[in-house]
Amino acid sequence: MAFEINKTELVWPGKYDEHGNRRDVERVTLPFQVIERVNESRATREAEKTRLPSLFDVWQGDSAETFEDGWRNKLIWGDNKLVMSSLLHQFAGKVDLIYMDPPFAVGADFSLKVPVGDENVEVRKAQSLVEEKAYRDTWGRGQSSYLTMLHDRFVLAHELLRAGGSLFLHLDWRATSSVRLLLDEIFGPDSVRNEIVWCYYGPSSPGQSHFNRKHDTIWWFSKVGADHQFDRDSARIPYHESTQSKYESEGTGFGGAAPDFSKGKIAEDWWSDIPIAARTRTELTGYPTQKPEKLLDRIISTCSHPGDLVADFFSGSGTTIAVAEKLGRRWIGADLGRFAVHTARKRLLDIEDCRPFEILNLGKYERKYWAVSSFGEDLDGDGVITLHEYVAFILKLYGAKATSGLQHLHGQTSKAYVHVGAVDSPVTIDEINASVDEAVALKAKEVHILGWEWEMGLHDPMVEIAKRKGVNLLLRQIPREVMERQAADKGDIQFFELAYLDFEIKAGKKGAYQVHLKNFMIPNPELIPAEVREKVTKWSDYVDYWAVDWNFSNDSFMQEWVTYRTRNDRSLELKSDPKDLAPGTYAVMVKVVDIFGIDTSKVVEWKVG
């Protein structure tokens, strides 16, 4: 195979096909579904309780000068390549700044230590199936698959950025040299603004055979077509006292121009004044790769204006969007991990006067796409992977026989029809509704939905909706052991039901009502190590967060009241604040998020008057 060489470029296995043609970046446009809307932060509500009301109280909403009417900041749960591709339709050429902190090649263990209950007891949370698959796709072929992953996202980021918009890419020593060539190719070599070296300190490892690696590289590129933003005053750092003393005594050293010591000097391209997040205890969320807010503050405040749109598609614990929120920027954050989205949500809720934001998920995946993005095993050994084989395999483990001629119901047990969710995407509300409706048409009385991952919220409400249609609906988790051939061959597989949630509504004085959380049971207690289970004394220890929507309308969950645990405050309220309700009928929804970031919801009809 011969290539025509007319430019300098980085070539790796997978960049070109076997015919020498450049591989295109796959673009899949999927609809977004708003899962939850948050109108008020807990920090703001708690602050208001301690402040006396005045005649001048107003809602602290979006400023008309800096924010578009109706805009809500967005936290998205999903594969960032699909998220970025799906955003192009509305946001191509509109994003002002993108920060990317992709996972480094540090091994396959991205587990976290998660605190449990009122005491400081921790449990290790492993990756979800979707996160494990993403890791295999990223590092399965070593650096070549990593470069392919980054290349596709750089192309999409370039298209999302406005002319003059900035990309900041955060890397460590493992990949920075090759990735620079990627950025040169996509943005152009003249688009590089800085190679920023972030230096930090820490202890040396015993027996080390090299210099201690204590810096990261942050590449700053801007898109051609307009001037990039750079606010010099936001990039200033204080002068050292010795520098000021020397100038004042000698009057030299600044090229004849007297410096403004009160402003400080403009930072160089090496930053040694920002400690790692682990040294800033108040910020810690438990993510080992968490970056300090001061680092993002310097980037965002220097290279964007208030009201600009900032995006982070490897959002993790939410540092970028939290800082963007505090600095008055609009923001979009996305992450593949359900627990990351939950962590970022709590972090935002701790910001006083946090503007309204919404949590979204990618909509229903097409069946064709599911088959292409299959789970990656040839189950029957014939060298071919098909969706039919995957469904048949899961049905066999569940003790069901495959059916034919039906669109949504894949199998049947002695008393129920069965729907099998895709291996690489969450079971959606639309899927459940379609399966129940097909069962109703068949005059069936029971449907079982099997899934690996579940769309955020609305588990119990779907059961209630199915009941009204005369169908007993069971939602059951496909366990990780299905992917282990030895366990599958032995038939040692159990499908667990989703979590159990119970609450009641109590009437108080003068028409005020409160929700009392009564019980919560996780569906997979075997995920909790025995030594931790021995220390858990009550069901509420497994609850990390819960919220109330006082009038759910069969669409998005509207968070009107919320309480949750933090690392510094492990207490949890078990009853909501009082709510005044006018006479009428309400659909009160409660959403609980457990210590693993998995949410469960339930709706109760409540009549007032």
C-alpha positions in Angstrom: 0.0 0.0 0.0 1.5 3.3 -1.1 0.6 6.7 0.4 1.0 10.0 -1.3 3.0 12.1 1.2 2.2 15.8 0.9 2.2 16.8 4.6 3.6 15.8 7.9 1.1 13.7 9.9 0.9 11.1 12.6 -0.1 7.7 11.3 -1.3 4.8 13.5 -3.1 1.5 12.9 -6.8 2.3 12.2 -6.3 5.8 10.8 -6.5 4.5 7.2 -8.4 1.4 5.9 -6.8 -1.4 4.0 -7.3 0.5 0.8 -5.4 3.6 2.0 -8.5 5.6 2.5 -8.9 7.9 5.5 -11.4 6.6 8.0 -14.2 9.0 8.5 -15.4 10.1 11.9 -18.7 8.3 12.5 -21.5 10.7 13.3 -24.7 9.5 15.0 -27.4 12.0 15.9 -29.6 10.8 18.7 -32.3 12.7 20.5 -31.8 14.0 24.0 -34.3 13.4 26.8 -34.6 15.7 29.8 -34.5 13.4 32.8 -34.4 15.9 35.6 -34.8 19.7 36.0 -33.2 21.4 39.0 -34.5 24.9 39.9 -32.9 25.6 43.2 -29.7 24.6 44.9 -29.7 23.2 48.4 -27.1 25.8 49.4 -29.4 28.6 48.3 -32.4 27.2 50.2 -30.4 26.7 53.4 -29.0 30.3 53.1 -32.5 31.7 52.7 -33.7 30.0 55.9 -31.2 32.0 57.9 -31.9 35.3 56.2 -34.8 37.6 57.2 -37.1 38.4 54.2 -37.2 41.9 52.8 -39.5 43.9 50.5 -36.8 43.6 47.8 -36.6 39.8 47.5 -36.5 38.7 43.9 -35.8 35.4 42.2 -32.1 35.2 41.4 -32.5 34.0 37.8 -30.5 34.3 34.6 -29.3 37.7 33.7 -30.9 39.0 30.5 -27.6 40.6 29.6 -25.5 37.5 29.6 -27.8 34.5 29.1 -30.3 33.6 26.4 -33.9 33.5 27.4 -34.9 30.0 28.4 -31.4 28.6 28.5 -30.6 25.9 31.1 -27.2 24.5 31.7 -26.9 20.9 30.8 -25.4 17.8 32.5 -25.6 14.9 30.1 -25.2 11.2 30.9 -23.8 9.3 27.9 -20.9 8.3 25.6 -19.2 11.6 24.9 -18.7 10.8 21.2 -22.4 10.3 20.7 -23.1 13.3 22.9 -20.8 15.6 20.9 -22.1 14.3 17.6 -25.7 14.8 18.7 -25.0 18.4 19.9 -23.7 19.4 16.5 -27.1 20.1 15.1 -27.8 22.8 17.6 -24.4 23.9 18.8 -21.9 23.7 15.9 -19.8 26.8 16.0 -21.3 28.0 19.2 -19.1 26.7 22.0 -16.6 29.2 23.3 -14.3 27.0 25.4 -13.8 23.2 25.7 -11.7 21.6 28.4 -10.8 18.0 28.0 -9.2 15.8 30.6 -9.3 12.3 29.0 -8.4 9.2 31.0 -4.7 8.5 31.1 -3.3 5.0 30.4 -3.0 4.1 34.1 -4.6 0.6 34.0 -8.1 -0.7 34.0 -9.0 0.0 37.6 -11.1 3.2 37.8 -13.0 2.1 40.9 -13.8 4.6 43.6 -14.1 4.6 47.4 -17.6 5.6 48.3 -18.7 6.5 51.8 -21.7 4.7 53.3 -24.2 5.8 55.8 -23.8 8.2 58.8 -20.3 7.0 59.7 -17.1 7.2 57.8 -17.4 3.6 56.3 -16.2 3.2 52.7 -17.0 0.7 50.0 -15.2 0.3 46.7 -17.4 1.0 43.7 -16.3 -0.8 40.6 -16.9 0.4 37.0 -20.2 -0.2 35.4 -20.5 -2.5 32.3 -20.8 0.5 30.0 -17.6 2.1 31.6 -15.7 -1.2 31.3 -16.6 -1.4 27.6 -15.5 2.2 27.0 -12.2 1.4 28.6 -11.7 -1.6 26.4 -12.6 0.5 23.3 -10.1 3.2 24.4 -7.1 1.0 25.4 -7.9 -2.4 23.9 -5.3 -1.9 21.1 -2.9 0.2 23.1 -1.9 3.7 22.0 -3.5 3.2 18.5 -7.0 2.8 19.9 -6.4 5.7 22.3 -5.3 8.0 19.4 -8.4 6.9 17.4 -10.6 7.8 20.4 -9.0 11.2 20.8 -8.9 12.0 17.1 -12.6 11.5 16.7 -13.4 13.7 19.7 -11.0 16.4 18.6 -12.7 16.6 15.2 -16.1 17.0 16.8 -14.7 19.5 19.3 -13.3 21.6 16.4 -16.7 21.6 14.8 -18.5 22.6 18.0 -16.1 25.5 18.8 -16.8 29.0 17.4 -14.2 30.8 15.4 -11.6 31.9 17.9 -12.9 29.4 20.5 -10.4 27.6 22.7 -9.6 23.9 23.4 -7.6 23.0 26.5 -6.4 19.4 26.5 -5.0 18.0 29.8 -2.6 15.1 29.5 0.3 13.5 31.5 3.7 12.3 30.2 2.3 9.1 28.5 0.7 10.6 25.4 1.4 14.4 25.1 4.0 14.1 22.3 1.9 12.2 19.9 -1.3 14.0 20.7 0.3 17.4 19.9 0.7 16.1 16.3 -3.0 15.2 16.2 -4.0 18.7 17.3 -1.7 20.2 14.7 -3.4 18.2 12.0 -7.0 19.1 13.1 -6.6 22.7 14.3 -3.5 23.6 12.3 0.0 24.1 13.7 -0.4 27.8 13.8 -3.4 27.4 16.2 -1.4 26.4 19.2 -1.3 29.2 21.8 0.6 27.5 24.7 2.1 24.3 26.0 1.2 24.9 29.7 3.2 22.8 32.2 1.3 22.4 35.5 3.8 21.5 38.2 2.9 20.1 41.5 4.6 18.5 44.5 4.4 15.2 46.3 6.5 12.5 48.0 8.9 10.4 46.0 8.3 6.6 45.7 10.8 4.3 47.3 13.1 2.4 44.9 12.3 4.8 42.0 14.6 4.6 38.9 13.7 7.9 37.3 13.0 11.5 38.2 9.7 11.9 40.1 7.0 12.7 37.6 5.2 15.7 39.0 3.8 17.7 36.1 1.0 17.5 33.6 0.8 19.2 30.1 -2.1 21.3 29.0 -2.2 22.1 25.3 -4.1 25.3 24.4 -5.3 25.5 20.8 -7.8 28.0 19.3 -9.9 27.7 16.2 -8.9 29.9 13.3 -11.3 32.5 11.9 -11.4 35.1 14.7 -9.2 36.4 17.6 -9.1 34.2 20.6 -10.0 35.4 24.1 -7.2 36.2 26.5 -7.9 38.3 29.6 -4.4 39.3 30.9 -5.7 40.5 34.2 -7.3 37.2 34.9 -4.0 35.5 34.3 -2.1 37.4 36.9 -0.4 36.0 39.9 1.1 37.9 42.9 4.7 39.0 42.7 7.0 37.4 45.2 7.9 39.7 48.1 11.6 39.5 47.4 11.0 40.7 43.8 9.1 43.7 44.9 11.7 44.5 47.6 14.6 44.2 45.1 12.9 46.5 42.6 12.1 49.1 45.1 15.7 49.1 46.4 17.4 49.0 43.0 14.8 50.2 40.6 15.9 47.8 37.9 14.9 44.5 36.3 11.6 45.3 34.5 12.9 46.9 31.3 12.6 50.4 32.6 8.8 50.2 33.2 7.6 50.3 36.7 5.4 47.3 37.4 2.0 47.5 39.0 2.7 45.2 42.0 -0.9 45.3 43.2 -2.1 43.6 40.0 0.6 41.0 40.0 2.4 39.6 37.0 0.9 37.7 34.0 1.5 34.0 34.6 4.1 32.1 32.5 3.4 28.9 30.7 4.5 26.9 33.7 2.2 26.9 36.7 3.6 25.9 40.1 1.3 27.9 42.3 -1.7 25.6 42.1 -1.7 22.5 44.4 -3.4 19.2 43.4 -7.0 18.7 44.6 -5.9 16.2 47.3 -4.3 19.2 49.1 -7.5 21.1 48.9 -9.7 19.0 51.2 -12.9 21.0 50.9 -13.1 20.1 47.2 -12.5 16.4 47.4 -15.2 14.2 45.9 -13.4 10.8 45.9 -12.3 10.8 42.3 -8.5 10.0 42.2 -8.0 12.1 39.0 -10.0 15.1 40.3 -8.4 18.5 39.3 -8.4 21.5 41.6 -10.9 24.3 41.0 -8.1 26.9 40.9 -6.7 25.3 37.8 -10.0 25.5 35.9 -10.6 29.0 37.3 -7.5 30.3 35.7 -8.3 28.7 32.3 -12.0 29.7 32.2 -11.7 33.2 33.6 -8.7 34.0 31.3 -10.1 32.5 28.0 -13.8 33.2 28.2 -16.3 36.0 29.0 -19.2 35.9 31.5 -22.1 34.3 29.6 -19.9 32.3 27.2 -20.6 28.6 26.7 -18.0 26.3 28.3 -18.1 22.5 27.7 -16.4 19.5 29.3 -17.1 16.1 27.7 -15.0 14.1 30.2 -16.7 15.8 33.1 -15.9 13.3 35.9 -16.6 14.8 39.3 -17.7 18.1 37.7 -14.9 20.5 38.4 -15.1 22.4 35.1 -18.9 22.9 35.2 -18.8 23.8 38.9 -16.2 26.5 38.2 -18.0 27.7 35.1 -21.2 28.0 37.2 -19.4 30.1 39.9 -17.8 32.3 37.2 -21.2 33.1 35.5 -20.6 31.0 32.3 -23.1 28.8 30.6 -22.0 25.2 30.6 -22.5 21.7 29.1 -21.0 18.7 31.0 -21.1 15.1 29.9 -19.8 11.8 31.3 -20.4 8.1 30.6 -20.5 7.2 34.3 -23.8 7.4 36.1 -22.0 7.9 39.4 -20.0 10.8 37.9 -23.2 12.5 36.9 -24.6 12.0 40.4 -21.4 13.4 41.9 -21.5 16.5 39.7 -25.2 17.1 40.5 -24.5 17.1 44.2 -21.5 19.4 43.7 -23.6 21.9 41.8 -26.4 21.8 44.4 -23.8 22.9 47.0 -23.2 26.1 45.1 -25.3 29.0 46.5 -27.4 30.7 43.8 -26.6 28.0 41.3 -28.7 28.7 38.2 -31.3 26.2 37.0 -29.8 23.2 35.2 -31.1 20.0 33.6 -29.9 16.5 33.5 -30.3 14.8 30.1 -29.7 11.4 28.6 -29.3 10.2 25.0 -32.6 8.9 23.6 -33.5 5.5 22.2 -30.7 3.8 20.3 -31.7 2.3 16.9 -31.7 -1.5 16.9 -29.3 -1.4 14.0 -26.8 0.6 16.1 -27.2 -1.8 19.0 -26.2 -4.7 16.7 -23.1 -2.8 15.4 -22.1 -1.9 18.9 -22.7 -5.4 20.3 -21.1 -6.6 23.5 -18.1 -8.2 21.6 -18.3 -11.9 22.1 -19.1 -14.7 19.7 -21.5 -16.7 21.9 -22.1 -19.8 19.8 -18.6 -20.0 18.3 -19.5 -19.6 14.6 -17.5 -16.4 14.2 -20.5 -14.2 13.8 -22.0 -11.7 16.3 -25.7 -10.8 15.9 -28.3 -9.2 18.0 -30.4 -12.3 17.7 -27.7 -14.4 19.3 -27.2 -12.0 22.2 -31.0 -12.0 23.0 -31.2 -15.8 22.7 -28.3 -16.1 25.1 -29.8 -13.9 27.7 -33.2 -15.5 27.4 -31.7 -19.0 27.9 -30.0 -17.8 31.1 -33.3 -16.3 32.3 -35.2 -19.6 31.6 -37.2 -18.2 28.7 -37.8 -19.3 25.2 -37.4 -17.0 22.2 -40.5 -15.8 20.4 -40.9 -14.8 16.8 -43.0 -12.2 14.9 -43.0 -9.7 17.8 -41.3 -6.3 17.6 -40.4 -5.6 21.3 -41.1 -8.8 23.2 -38.2 -11.2 22.6 -39.1 -14.2 24.7 -41.7 -16.0 26.9 -41.6 -17.9 30.2 -44.5 -20.0 31.5 -46.3 -16.8 32.7 -44.7 -13.7 31.2 -43.3 -12.1 28.1 -39.7 -10.9 28.3 -37.9 -8.0 26.7 -34.1 -7.9 26.7 -32.3 -4.6 26.8 -29.3 -3.9 24.7 -25.9 -4.6 26.1 -24.3 -1.2 25.5 -27.1 1.3 26.3 -29.7 1.9 29.0 -33.2 0.5 28.9 -35.4 3.5 28.0 -38.8 4.6 29.0 -39.9 4.3 25.4 -38.7 0.7 25.3 -40.7 -0.2 28.4 -43.9 1.5 27.1 -43.6 -0.2 23.7 -43.1 -3.6 25.4 -46.1 -3.1 27.7 -48.3 -1.9 24.8 -47.4 -4.9 22.7 -48.3 -7.2 25.7 -51.7 -5.4 26.0 -52.4 -6.1 22.4 -51.6 -9.8 23.0 -53.9 -9.7 26.1 -50.9 -10.7 28.2 -50.9 -10.0 31.9 -47.2 -9.9 32.8 -44.0 -8.5 31.2 -40.4 -8.8 32.5 -37.9 -6.2 31.3 -34.2 -7.3 31.6 -31.5 -4.6 31.4 -27.9 -3.9 32.2 -28.3 -0.2 32.7 -31.4 1.9 33.2 -32.4 5.3 32.1 -32.2 7.7 35.0 -35.4 7.6 37.1 -38.9 6.5 36.5 -38.5 2.9 37.5 -41.5 2.6 39.9 -43.6 5.0 37.9 -43.4 2.7 34.9 -44.7 -0.2 37.0 -47.6 2.0 38.1 -48.4 3.0 34.5 -48.3 -0.7 33.4 -50.6 -1.6 36.2 -53.2 0.8 34.9 -53.0 -0.9 31.6 -53.6 -4.3 33.3 -50.0 -5.5 33.0 -47.8 -6.7 35.9 -44.4 -5.3 35.1 -41.2 -6.5 36.6 -37.9 -4.7 36.0 -34.8 -7.0 36.6 -31.1 -6.4 36.4 -28.9 -8.5 34.2 -25.9 -9.3 36.4 -22.3 -8.8 35.6 -21.7 -12.6 35.9 -23.5 -13.0 32.5 -20.3 -11.8 30.9 -18.2 -14.5 32.7 -18.3 -17.7 30.6 -17.6 -20.0 33.6 -20.6 -18.6 35.6 -22.8 -18.7 32.5 -21.9 -22.3 31.7 -22.7 -23.3 35.2 -26.0 -21.5 35.1 -25.0 -19.7 38.3 -26.8 -16.5 37.3 -29.5 -14.5 39.2 -31.5 -11.7 37.8 -32.3 -9.2 40.6 -35.3 -6.9 40.8 -34.6 -3.2 41.1 -34.5 -1.4 44.4 -37.5 -1.1 46.7 -38.6 2.3 47.8 -41.4 3.3 50.3 -42.5 6.7 51.5 -45.6 8.4 53.0 -47.0 11.9 52.9 -48.2 13.5 56.1 -50.3 16.5 56.6 -49.1 19.2 58.9 -50.5 22.5 60.0 -52.3 25.0 57.8 -52.2 22.9 54.6 -48.5 22.0 54.7 -47.4 18.5 53.7 -44.2 16.6 54.2 -42.8 13.5 52.6 -41.4 11.0 55.0 -38.9 8.4 53.6 -39.9 5.1 55.2 -37.8 2.3 53.6 -35.2 1.6 50.9 -33.7 -1.7 49.9 -30.9 -2.1 47.4 -31.4 -5.0 44.9 -27.9 -6.3 45.0 -26.7 -6.5 48.7 -23.9 -8.9 47.6 -22.2 -5.8 46.1 -21.5 -4.6 49.6 -18.5 -6.4 51.2 -19.4 -8.4 54.3 -17.2 -6.3 56.6 -19.1 -3.2 55.5 -22.5 -4.9 55.8 -21.7 -5.7 59.4 -21.3 -2.0 60.1 -24.4 -0.8 58.3 -27.1 -0.6 61.0 -30.1 0.7 59.1 -31.7 0.9 55.6 -31.0 4.7 55.3 -27.3 4.0 55.3 -27.6 3.0 51.6 -29.3 6.3 50.6 -27.0 9.0 49.4 -29.5 11.4 48.0 -33.3 11.9 47.7 -35.5 14.5 46.2 -39.2 15.3 45.8 -41.3 16.4 42.8 -44.6 17.5 44.2 -46.5 17.3 41.0 -44.9 15.0 38.4 -46.3 15.4 34.9 -45.1 12.1 33.2 -42.2 13.9 31.6 -39.1 15.3 33.4 -38.5 15.0 37.2 -38.7 18.5 38.6 -36.5 18.6 41.7 -38.3 20.9 44.2 -36.7 19.7 47.4 -33.5 17.7 47.9 -31.2 16.4 50.6 -28.0 14.4 50.3 -24.9 13.4 52.1 -21.5 15.0 51.5 -18.0 13.8 52.6 -18.0 16.5 55.3 -21.6 16.0 56.5 -22.8 12.4 56.5 -26.2 13.2 58.0 -29.4 12.8 56.0 -32.8 14.2 56.5 -35.6 11.6 56.3 -38.4 14.0 55.9 -38.8 16.9 53.5 -39.5 20.5 54.3 -43.2 21.4 54.5 -44.9 22.2 51.3 -48.1 24.3 50.9 -50.5 22.6 48.5 -53.8 24.0 47.2 -56.8 21.7 46.9 -56.4 19.2 44.0 -54.9 15.9 43.0 -51.1 15.6 42.9 -48.7 13.0 41.6 -45.9 13.1 44.1 -42.7 11.6 42.9 -39.7 10.7 45.2 -36.3 9.9 43.6 -33.7 8.1 45.7 -30.0 7.7 44.6 -28.1 5.0 46.4 -24.4 4.9 47.3 -23.5 3.5 43.8 -25.2 6.4 42.0 -28.2 4.2 40.9 -31.5 6.0 41.2 -35.0 4.6 42.0 -38.2 6.6 41.7 -41.8 6.1 42.9 -45.0 8.0 42.4 -47.9 8.3 44.8 -51.3 10.0 44.0 -52.2 12.5 46.7 -55.4 14.4 47.1 -55.7 17.6 49.0 -59.1 18.9 50.1 
